[in-house]
Amino acid sequence: MELAKFTENHSKVSKSTVEIGTSLEIEISKKIHNEKIPLLISENFLRSKNCGQIDLATFKNGMVTIYEIKKVRILHHKQILRINRSANLIAEYLSASVRIKYIFAKK
């Protein structure tokens, strides 16, 4: 049996920005995953379909919820389009309803 390779290359972003974003995602993930089933969706798969990567996703009662977690309250138009394409793709693959929730860091 062949094992999948999970190493991915990431673009260069300042360490502090990544740490803040990651710590926020971890904090929110802990809260959300206590209540709902985590859903893992490959970043590479989504990108291969011209979709946006997903910060966090859950499944409960036939509903997939995609959480976009942001440090700042800025969403670019192209980012919203990619996330919407991801939601549509997931809905099609899983034959499920999908909703998107945006979560912003408190100031």
C-alpha positions, -999 to 999 in steps of 0.1 A, spaced: 0 0 0 14 34 -9 12 62 16 1 97 5 26 125 9 13 154 29 42 179 27 31 211 10 50 242 0 37 274 13 43 310 1 66 332 21 46 352 46 59 370 77 62 347 106 42 369 130 13 371 106 12 333 102 15 328 140 -14 352 148 -36 336 121 -27 301 132 -32 308 169 -66 323 161 -76 293 139 -65 269 167 -85 287 193 -116 288 172 -111 252 160 -110 239 196 -144 255 203 -161 245 171 -148 209 170 -162 203 205 -197 206 190 -194 194 154 -176 168 134 -144 181 117 -143 179 80 -108 178 63 -106 190 27 -73 189 9 -59 223 1 -42 208 -30 -75 192 -42 -93 225 -38 -66 245 -56 -65 219 -84 -102 228 -90 -95 265 -89 -111 269 -55 -100 285 -23 -85 267 6 -107 263 37 -96 273 72 -121 251 90 -150 229 80 -175 209 100 -204 185 93 -235 182 114 -271 171 107 -264 170 69 -250 205 68 -214 214 60 -203 247 75 -172 264 61 -155 288 85 -133 315 71 -112 329 99 -97 363 95 -74 384 117 -87 416 100 -121 425 85 -108 426 50 -121 401 23 -110 406 -12 -135 399 -40 -113 372 -55 -110 355 -22 -148 355 -17 -152 340 -52 -127 312 -44 -144 303 -12 -178 303 -29 -164 279 -55 -152 257 -27 -186 257 -11 -203 247 -45 -177 220 -51 -182 205 -16 -220 206 -20 -217 188 -53 -193 161 -40 -211 154 -8 -247 161 -19 -251 183 11 -261 218 20 -231 241 26 -230 275 43 -201 298 49 -194 316 82 -169 344 85 -152 348 118 -131 379 125 -107 385 154 -119 408 181 -102 441 182 
